[in-house]
Amino acid sequence: MRIFDKATCLDPYLASFEQSFSARNYKPATLENYRYHLRCFGRLLDVEGIAPSALTADIAVELGRRLPTTPKAQIKVANLAGLFVEHLIEIGVATRPSLTAAQAERQELLGDLETYLERQRGLSPRSVKHVLGFAARFLAHRFGDQMLDLAILNARDVVAFMEHVIGRKTPYRDKTLSSHLRSFFQYLFAQGLITTNLSLCVPRVHKPWGARLPRYLSPDEVEAVLASVATNPRRGARDYAMLLLMARLGMRAPEVMAVQLDDIDWRAGELLVRGKGKRHDRLPIPSDVGEAISRYLREERTSTTIRTLLVSHRAPNRPFKDSQIINSILREAFAATGVKPPTPYVGSHVLRHSLATNLVRSGASLEEIGVCCGIDRVQQR
């Protein structure tokens, strides 16, 4: 018997693992590839003398990184091993490690913060996610993995964290940092967890006035980017429809991600837009936008159970967790066309800003632009 054919300690659980992924539209070829890598992982466990019941996510990821792979490999064995551990926990073979006292304390605090942001502040899920993310990073930066002592927090801690975040090398959208940190410290003060309202100590990030003006693309540059995206042979229809909703209707990226199939009224030619603050508006669907959506539904969208309009091409064909997919599409389009991004951070708002700017140059009034782009208030200086 060849060593590759020899059963591993993971073999009894491979069938149920594959069945769970097959139910989520994963292709047989993908599952076969998963089986190959998991059997390699199983042989490593046999060599190390680690039973499946003793596996944890940390152990699985560490061992998975030992297995050879290629730089361009689509399957990351460490990630796959982590998913397999989750499956072993679900079927009762492995157990989830107990939280330390510090981890449990932090989890409870962030859970209460989430409830406060949703029920009392009424923030959107996207904003709640960002506040929780910055709160967790602040606590890790100030206390590491130790127990929390919120009473000792002061303004110096706030400034030190902001300098730590902004000082990183990659471009950073600093406009969200201050506002989300303020939400966190307002919660701590409201709950009596700190005696000083540190939200008043959160400084604004300095930006030259010229840098605050919206950056935009010319109409020709917008069309060049759209044309480049549309010609993608694998997902061009989806990506084109996605960007066209922003370029023609001025929709925000989260609004595009939130569109449901039932939001499209084909007979009336209208689209329901789920905007900020749980505000819903109806916008007319331009003919090219309607044709782009129709083409995507006919040619590329394979999911039959999910009602969200735009979903991933890879199984399980689920909605996107955030709008980073749009930023990635734009970066690829800029690289392919040679169009220079107007800001170091390539964000989806560039299409919305471009629409508003080009409408102004065409003679549209600020009120008309507000209606078109869903702008609630335009302040003049």
SULKA-V342311 format. One record per residue. N is the residue number from 0. RES is the residue in one letter. SS is DSSP state (2 for helix, 1 for strand, 0 for the rest). PHI is phi in whole degrees, -180 to 180 (none if undefined). Layout:
n->N res->RES ss->SS phi->PHI
n->N res->RES ss->SS phi->PHI
This chain:
n->0 res->M ss->0 phi->none
n->1 res->R ss->0 phi->-71
n->2 res->I ss->0 phi->-62
n->3 res->F ss->0 phi->-68
n->4 res->D ss->0 phi->-83
n->5 res->K ss->0 phi->-67
n->6 res->A ss->0 phi->-64
n->7 res->T ss->0 phi->-109
n->8 res->C ss->0 phi->-67
n->9 res->L ss->0 phi->-93
n->10 res->D ss->2 phi->-54
n->11 res->P ss->2 phi->-63
n->12 res->Y ss->2 phi->-111
n->13 res->L ss->2 phi->-69
n->14 res->A ss->2 phi->-62
n->15 res->S ss->2 phi->-69
n->16 res->F ss->2 phi->-64
n->17 res->E ss->2 phi->-66
n->18 res->Q ss->2 phi->-64
n->19 res->S ss->2 phi->-66
n->20 res->F ss->2 phi->-81
n->21 res->S ss->2 phi->-63
n->22 res->A ss->0 phi->-68
n->23 res->R ss->0 phi->-108
n->24 res->N ss->0 phi->74
n->25 res->Y ss->0 phi->-73
n->26 res->K ss->0 phi->-76
n->27 res->P ss->2 phi->-56
n->28 res->A ss->2 phi->-64
n->29 res->T ss->2 phi->-66
n->30 res->L ss->2 phi->-66
n->31 res->E ss->2 phi->-64
n->32 res->N ss->2 phi->-66
n->33 res->Y ss->2 phi->-59
n->34 res->R ss->2 phi->-60
n->35 res->Y ss->2 phi->-60
n->36 res->H ss->2 phi->-68
n->37 res->L ss->2 phi->-70
n->38 res->R ss->2 phi->-70
n->39 res->C ss->2 phi->-62
n->40 res->F ss->2 phi->-65
n->41 res->G ss->2 phi->-63
n->42 res->R ss->2 phi->-65
n->43 res->L ss->2 phi->-66
n->44 res->L ss->2 phi->-62
n->45 res->D ss->2 phi->-62
n->46 res->V ss->2 phi->-65
n->47 res->E ss->2 phi->-80
n->48 res->G ss->0 phi->72
n->49 res->I ss->0 phi->-104
n->50 res->A ss->0 phi->-81
n->51 res->P ss->2 phi->-56
n->52 res->S ss->2 phi->-68
n->53 res->A ss->2 phi->-95
n->54 res->L ss->0 phi->-72
n->55 res->T ss->0 phi->-127
n->56 res->A ss->2 phi->-61
n->57 res->D ss->2 phi->-65
n->58 res->I ss->2 phi->-64
n->59 res->A ss->2 phi->-62
n->60 res->V ss->2 phi->-65
n->61 res->E ss->2 phi->-62
n->62 res->L ss->2 phi->-70
n->63 res->G ss->2 phi->-61
n->64 res->R ss->0 phi->-72
n->65 res->R ss->0 phi->-78
n->66 res->L ss->0 phi->-72
n->67 res->P ss->0 phi->-66
n->68 res->T ss->0 phi->-153
n->69 res->T ss->0 phi->-105
n->70 res->P ss->0 phi->-58
n->71 res->K ss->0 phi->-99
n->72 res->A ss->0 phi->-63
n->73 res->Q ss->0 phi->-75
n->74 res->I ss->0 phi->-98
n->75 res->K ss->0 phi->-93
n->76 res->V ss->2 phi->-59
n->77 res->A ss->2 phi->-61
n->78 res->N ss->2 phi->-66
n->79 res->L ss->2 phi->-64
n->80 res->A ss->2 phi->-63
n->81 res->G ss->2 phi->-63
n->82 res->L ss->2 phi->-64
n->83 res->F ss->2 phi->-67
n->84 res->V ss->2 phi->-63
n->85 res->E ss->2 phi->-59
n->86 res->H ss->2 phi->-67
n->87 res->L ss->2 phi->-62
n->88 res->I ss->2 phi->-68
n->89 res->E ss->2 phi->-63
n->90 res->I ss->0 phi->-93
n->91 res->G ss->0 phi->84
n->92 res->V ss->0 phi->-82
n->93 res->A ss->0 phi->-110
n->94 res->T ss->0 phi->-122
n->95 res->R ss->0 phi->-77
n->96 res->P ss->0 phi->-60
n->97 res->S ss->0 phi->-70
n->98 res->L ss->0 phi->-74
n->99 res->T ss->0 phi->-72
n->100 res->A ss->2 phi->-60
n->101 res->A ss->2 phi->-67
n->102 res->Q ss->2 phi->-65
n->103 res->A ss->2 phi->-64
n->104 res->E ss->2 phi->-62
n->105 res->R ss->2 phi->-69
n->106 res->Q ss->2 phi->-63
n->107 res->E ss->2 phi->-65
n->108 res->L ss->2 phi->-62
n->109 res->L ss->2 phi->-68
n->110 res->G ss->2 phi->-65
n->111 res->D ss->2 phi->-66
n->112 res->L ss->2 phi->-62
n->113 res->E ss->2 phi->-61
n->114 res->T ss->2 phi->-62
n->115 res->Y ss->2 phi->-62
n->116 res->L ss->2 phi->-66
n->117 res->E ss->2 phi->-78
n->118 res->R ss->2 phi->-89
n->119 res->Q ss->0 phi->-95
n->120 res->R ss->0 phi->-91
n->121 res->G ss->0 phi->66
n->122 res->L ss->0 phi->-74
n->123 res->S ss->0 phi->-71
n->124 res->P ss->2 phi->-55
n->125 res->R ss->2 phi->-67
n->126 res->S ss->2 phi->-67
n->127 res->V ss->2 phi->-60
n->128 res->K ss->2 phi->-60
n->129 res->H ss->2 phi->-68
n->130 res->V ss->2 phi->-63
n->131 res->L ss->2 phi->-62
n->132 res->G ss->2 phi->-64
n->133 res->F ss->2 phi->-69
n->134 res->A ss->2 phi->-63
n->135 res->A ss->2 phi->-64
n->136 res->R ss->2 phi->-68
n->137 res->F ss->2 phi->-64
n->138 res->L ss->2 phi->-64
n->139 res->A ss->2 phi->-67
n->140 res->H ss->2 phi->-68
n->141 res->R ss->2 phi->-85
n->142 res->F ss->2 phi->-114
n->143 res->G ss->0 phi->63
n->144 res->D ss->0 phi->-105
n->145 res->Q ss->0 phi->-90
n->146 res->M ss->0 phi->-64
n->147 res->L ss->0 phi->-82
n->148 res->D ss->0 phi->-134
n->149 res->L ss->2 phi->-64
n->150 res->A ss->2 phi->-66
n->151 res->I ss->2 phi->-91
n->152 res->L ss->0 phi->-64
n->153 res->N ss->0 phi->-145
n->154 res->A ss->2 phi->-62
n->155 res->R ss->2 phi->-62
n->156 res->D ss->2 phi->-64
n->157 res->V ss->2 phi->-65
n->158 res->V ss->2 phi->-65
n->159 res->A ss->2 phi->-62
n->160 res->F ss->2 phi->-67
n->161 res->M ss->2 phi->-63
n->162 res->E ss->2 phi->-64
n->163 res->H ss->2 phi->-63
n->164 res->V ss->2 phi->-72
n->165 res->I ss->2 phi->-71
n->166 res->G ss->0 phi->-76
n->167 res->R ss->0 phi->-71
n->168 res->K ss->0 phi->-76
n->169 res->T ss->0 phi->-73
n->170 res->P ss->0 phi->-56
n->171 res->Y ss->0 phi->-130
n->172 res->R ss->0 phi->-84
n->173 res->D ss->0 phi->-74
n->174 res->K ss->2 phi->-69
n->175 res->T ss->2 phi->-91
n->176 res->L ss->2 phi->-60
n->177 res->S ss->2 phi->-62
n->178 res->S ss->2 phi->-65
n->179 res->H ss->2 phi->-74
n->180 res->L ss->2 phi->-65
n->181 res->R ss->2 phi->-61
n->182 res->S ss->2 phi->-61
n->183 res->F ss->2 phi->-66
n->184 res->F ss->2 phi->-72
n->185 res->Q ss->2 phi->-63
n->186 res->Y ss->2 phi->-65
n->187 res->L ss->2 phi->-58
n->188 res->F ss->2 phi->-70
n->189 res->A ss->2 phi->-63
n->190 res->Q ss->0 phi->-89
n->191 res->G ss->0 phi->75
n->192 res->L ss->0 phi->-82
n->193 res->I ss->0 phi->-132
n->194 res->T ss->0 phi->-94
n->195 res->T ss->0 phi->-117
n->196 res->N ss->0 phi->-76
n->197 res->L ss->2 phi->-71
n->198 res->S ss->2 phi->-64
n->199 res->L ss->2 phi->-76
n->200 res->C ss->2 phi->-96
n->201 res->V ss->0 phi->-75
n->202 res->P ss->0 phi->-78
n->203 res->R ss->0 phi->-79
n->204 res->V ss->0 phi->-84
n->205 res->H ss->0 phi->-69
n->206 res->K ss->0 phi->-137
n->207 res->P ss->0 phi->-55
n->208 res->W ss->2 phi->-56
n->209 res->G ss->2 phi->-63
n->210 res->A ss->2 phi->-75
n->211 res->R ss->2 phi->-83
n->212 res->L ss->0 phi->-69
n->213 res->P ss->0 phi->-58
n->214 res->R ss->0 phi->-91
n->215 res->Y ss->0 phi->-147
n->216 res->L ss->0 phi->-111
n->217 res->S ss->0 phi->-73
n->218 res->P ss->2 phi->-55
n->219 res->D ss->2 phi->-65
n->220 res->E ss->2 phi->-69
n->221 res->V ss->2 phi->-60
n->222 res->E ss->2 phi->-66
n->223 res->A ss->2 phi->-64
n->224 res->V ss->2 phi->-65
n->225 res->L ss->2 phi->-62
n->226 res->A ss->2 phi->-64
n->227 res->S ss->2 phi->-64
n->228 res->V ss->2 phi->-66
n->229 res->A ss->2 phi->-64
n->230 res->T ss->0 phi->-89
n->231 res->N ss->0 phi->-63
n->232 res->P ss->0 phi->-69
n->233 res->R ss->0 phi->-99
n->234 res->R ss->0 phi->-143
n->235 res->G ss->2 phi->-64
n->236 res->A ss->2 phi->-64
n->237 res->R ss->2 phi->-66
n->238 res->D ss->2 phi->-65
n->239 res->Y ss->2 phi->-66
n->240 res->A ss->2 phi->-63
n->241 res->M ss->2 phi->-62
n->242 res->L ss->2 phi->-73
n->243 res->L ss->2 phi->-66
n->244 res->L ss->2 phi->-61
n->245 res->M ss->2 phi->-83
n->246 res->A ss->2 phi->-73
n->247 res->R ss->2 phi->-100
n->248 res->L ss->2 phi->-107
n->249 res->G ss->0 phi->69
n->250 res->M ss->0 phi->-74
n->251 res->R ss->0 phi->-76
n->252 res->A ss->2 phi->-59
n->253 res->P ss->2 phi->-61
n->254 res->E ss->2 phi->-68
n->255 res->V ss->2 phi->-66
n->256 res->M ss->2 phi->-64
n->257 res->A ss->0 phi->-89
n->258 res->V ss->0 phi->-63
n->259 res->Q ss->1 phi->-105
n->260 res->L ss->2 phi->-58
n->261 res->D ss->2 phi->-74
n->262 res->D ss->2 phi->-79
n->263 res->I ss->1 phi->-95
n->264 res->D ss->1 phi->-102
n->265 res->W ss->0 phi->-66
n->266 res->R ss->0 phi->-68
n->267 res->A ss->0 phi->-86
n->268 res->G ss->0 phi->68
n->269 res->E ss->1 phi->-128
n->270 res->L ss->1 phi->-127
n->271 res->L ss->1 phi->-82
n->272 res->V ss->1 phi->-109
n->273 res->R ss->1 phi->-93
n->274 res->G ss->0 phi->-89
n->275 res->K ss->2 phi->-68
n->276 res->G ss->2 phi->65
n->277 res->K ss->2 phi->58
n->278 res->R ss->0 phi->-88
n->279 res->H ss->1 phi->-113
n->280 res->D ss->1 phi->-130
n->281 res->R ss->1 phi->-112
n->282 res->L ss->1 phi->-121
n->283 res->P ss->1 phi->-68
n->284 res->I ss->0 phi->-95
n->285 res->P ss->0 phi->-60
n->286 res->S ss->2 phi->-61
n->287 res->D ss->2 phi->-70
n->288 res->V ss->2 phi->-68
n->289 res->G ss->2 phi->-61
n->290 res->E ss->2 phi->-65
n->291 res->A ss->2 phi->-66
n->292 res->I ss->2 phi->-64
n->293 res->S ss->2 phi->-61
n->294 res->R ss->2 phi->-63
n->295 res->Y ss->2 phi->-62
n->296 res->L ss->2 phi->-64
n->297 res->R ss->2 phi->-76
n->298 res->E ss->2 phi->-101
n->299 res->E ss->0 phi->-124
n->300 res->R ss->0 phi->-75
n->301 res->T ss->0 phi->-108
n->302 res->S ss->0 phi->-68
n->303 res->T ss->0 phi->-115
n->304 res->T ss->0 phi->-115
n->305 res->I ss->0 phi->-86
n->306 res->R ss->0 phi->-90
n->307 res->T ss->1 phi->-66
n->308 res->L ss->0 phi->-64
n->309 res->L ss->0 phi->-101
n->310 res->V ss->1 phi->-130
n->311 res->S ss->0 phi->-70
n->312 res->H ss->0 phi->-78
n->313 res->R ss->0 phi->-80
n->314 res->A ss->0 phi->-60
n->315 res->P ss->0 phi->-91
n->316 res->N ss->0 phi->53
n->317 res->R ss->0 phi->-101
n->318 res->P ss->1 phi->-63
n->319 res->F ss->0 phi->-77
n->320 res->K ss->0 phi->-74
n->321 res->D ss->0 phi->-157
n->322 res->S ss->0 phi->-96
n->323 res->Q ss->2 phi->-63
n->324 res->I ss->2 phi->-60
n->325 res->I ss->2 phi->-68
n->326 res->N ss->2 phi->-61
n->327 res->S ss->2 phi->-65
n->328 res->I ss->2 phi->-62
n->329 res->L ss->2 phi->-65
n->330 res->R ss->2 phi->-60
n->331 res->E ss->2 phi->-64
n->332 res->A ss->2 phi->-67
n->333 res->F ss->2 phi->-62
n->334 res->A ss->2 phi->-66
n->335 res->A ss->2 phi->-73
n->336 res->T ss->2 phi->-94
n->337 res->G ss->0 phi->82
n->338 res->V ss->0 phi->-71
n->339 res->K ss->0 phi->-83
n->340 res->P ss->0 phi->-60
n->341 res->P ss->0 phi->-75
n->342 res->T ss->0 phi->-138
n->343 res->P ss->0 phi->-59
n->344 res->Y ss->0 phi->-88
n->345 res->V ss->0 phi->-85
n->346 res->G ss->0 phi->-118
n->347 res->S ss->0 phi->-68
n->348 res->H ss->2 phi->-66
n->349 res->V ss->2 phi->-61
n->350 res->L ss->2 phi->-73
n->351 res->R ss->2 phi->-66
n->352 res->H ss->2 phi->-65
n->353 res->S ss->2 phi->-65
n->354 res->L ss->2 phi->-61
n->355 res->A ss->2 phi->-63
n->356 res->T ss->2 phi->-64
n->357 res->N ss->2 phi->-71
n->358 res->L ss->2 phi->-68
n->359 res->V ss->2 phi->-61
n->360 res->R ss->2 phi->-68
n->361 res->S ss->0 phi->-89
n->362 res->G ss->0 phi->103
n->363 res->A ss->0 phi->-72
n->364 res->S ss->0 phi->-82
n->365 res->L ss->2 phi->-63
n->366 res->E ss->2 phi->-65
n->367 res->E ss->2 phi->-65
n->368 res->I ss->2 phi->-67
n->369 res->G ss->2 phi->-61
n->370 res->V ss->2 phi->-67
n->371 res->C ss->2 phi->-67
n->372 res->C ss->2 phi->-100
n->373 res->G ss->0 phi->70
n->374 res->I ss->0 phi->-86
n->375 res->D ss->0 phi->-75
n->376 res->R ss->0 phi->-150
n->377 res->V ss->0 phi->-116
n->378 res->Q ss->0 phi->-97
n->379 res->Q ss->0 phi->-105
n->380 res->R ss->0 phi->-115
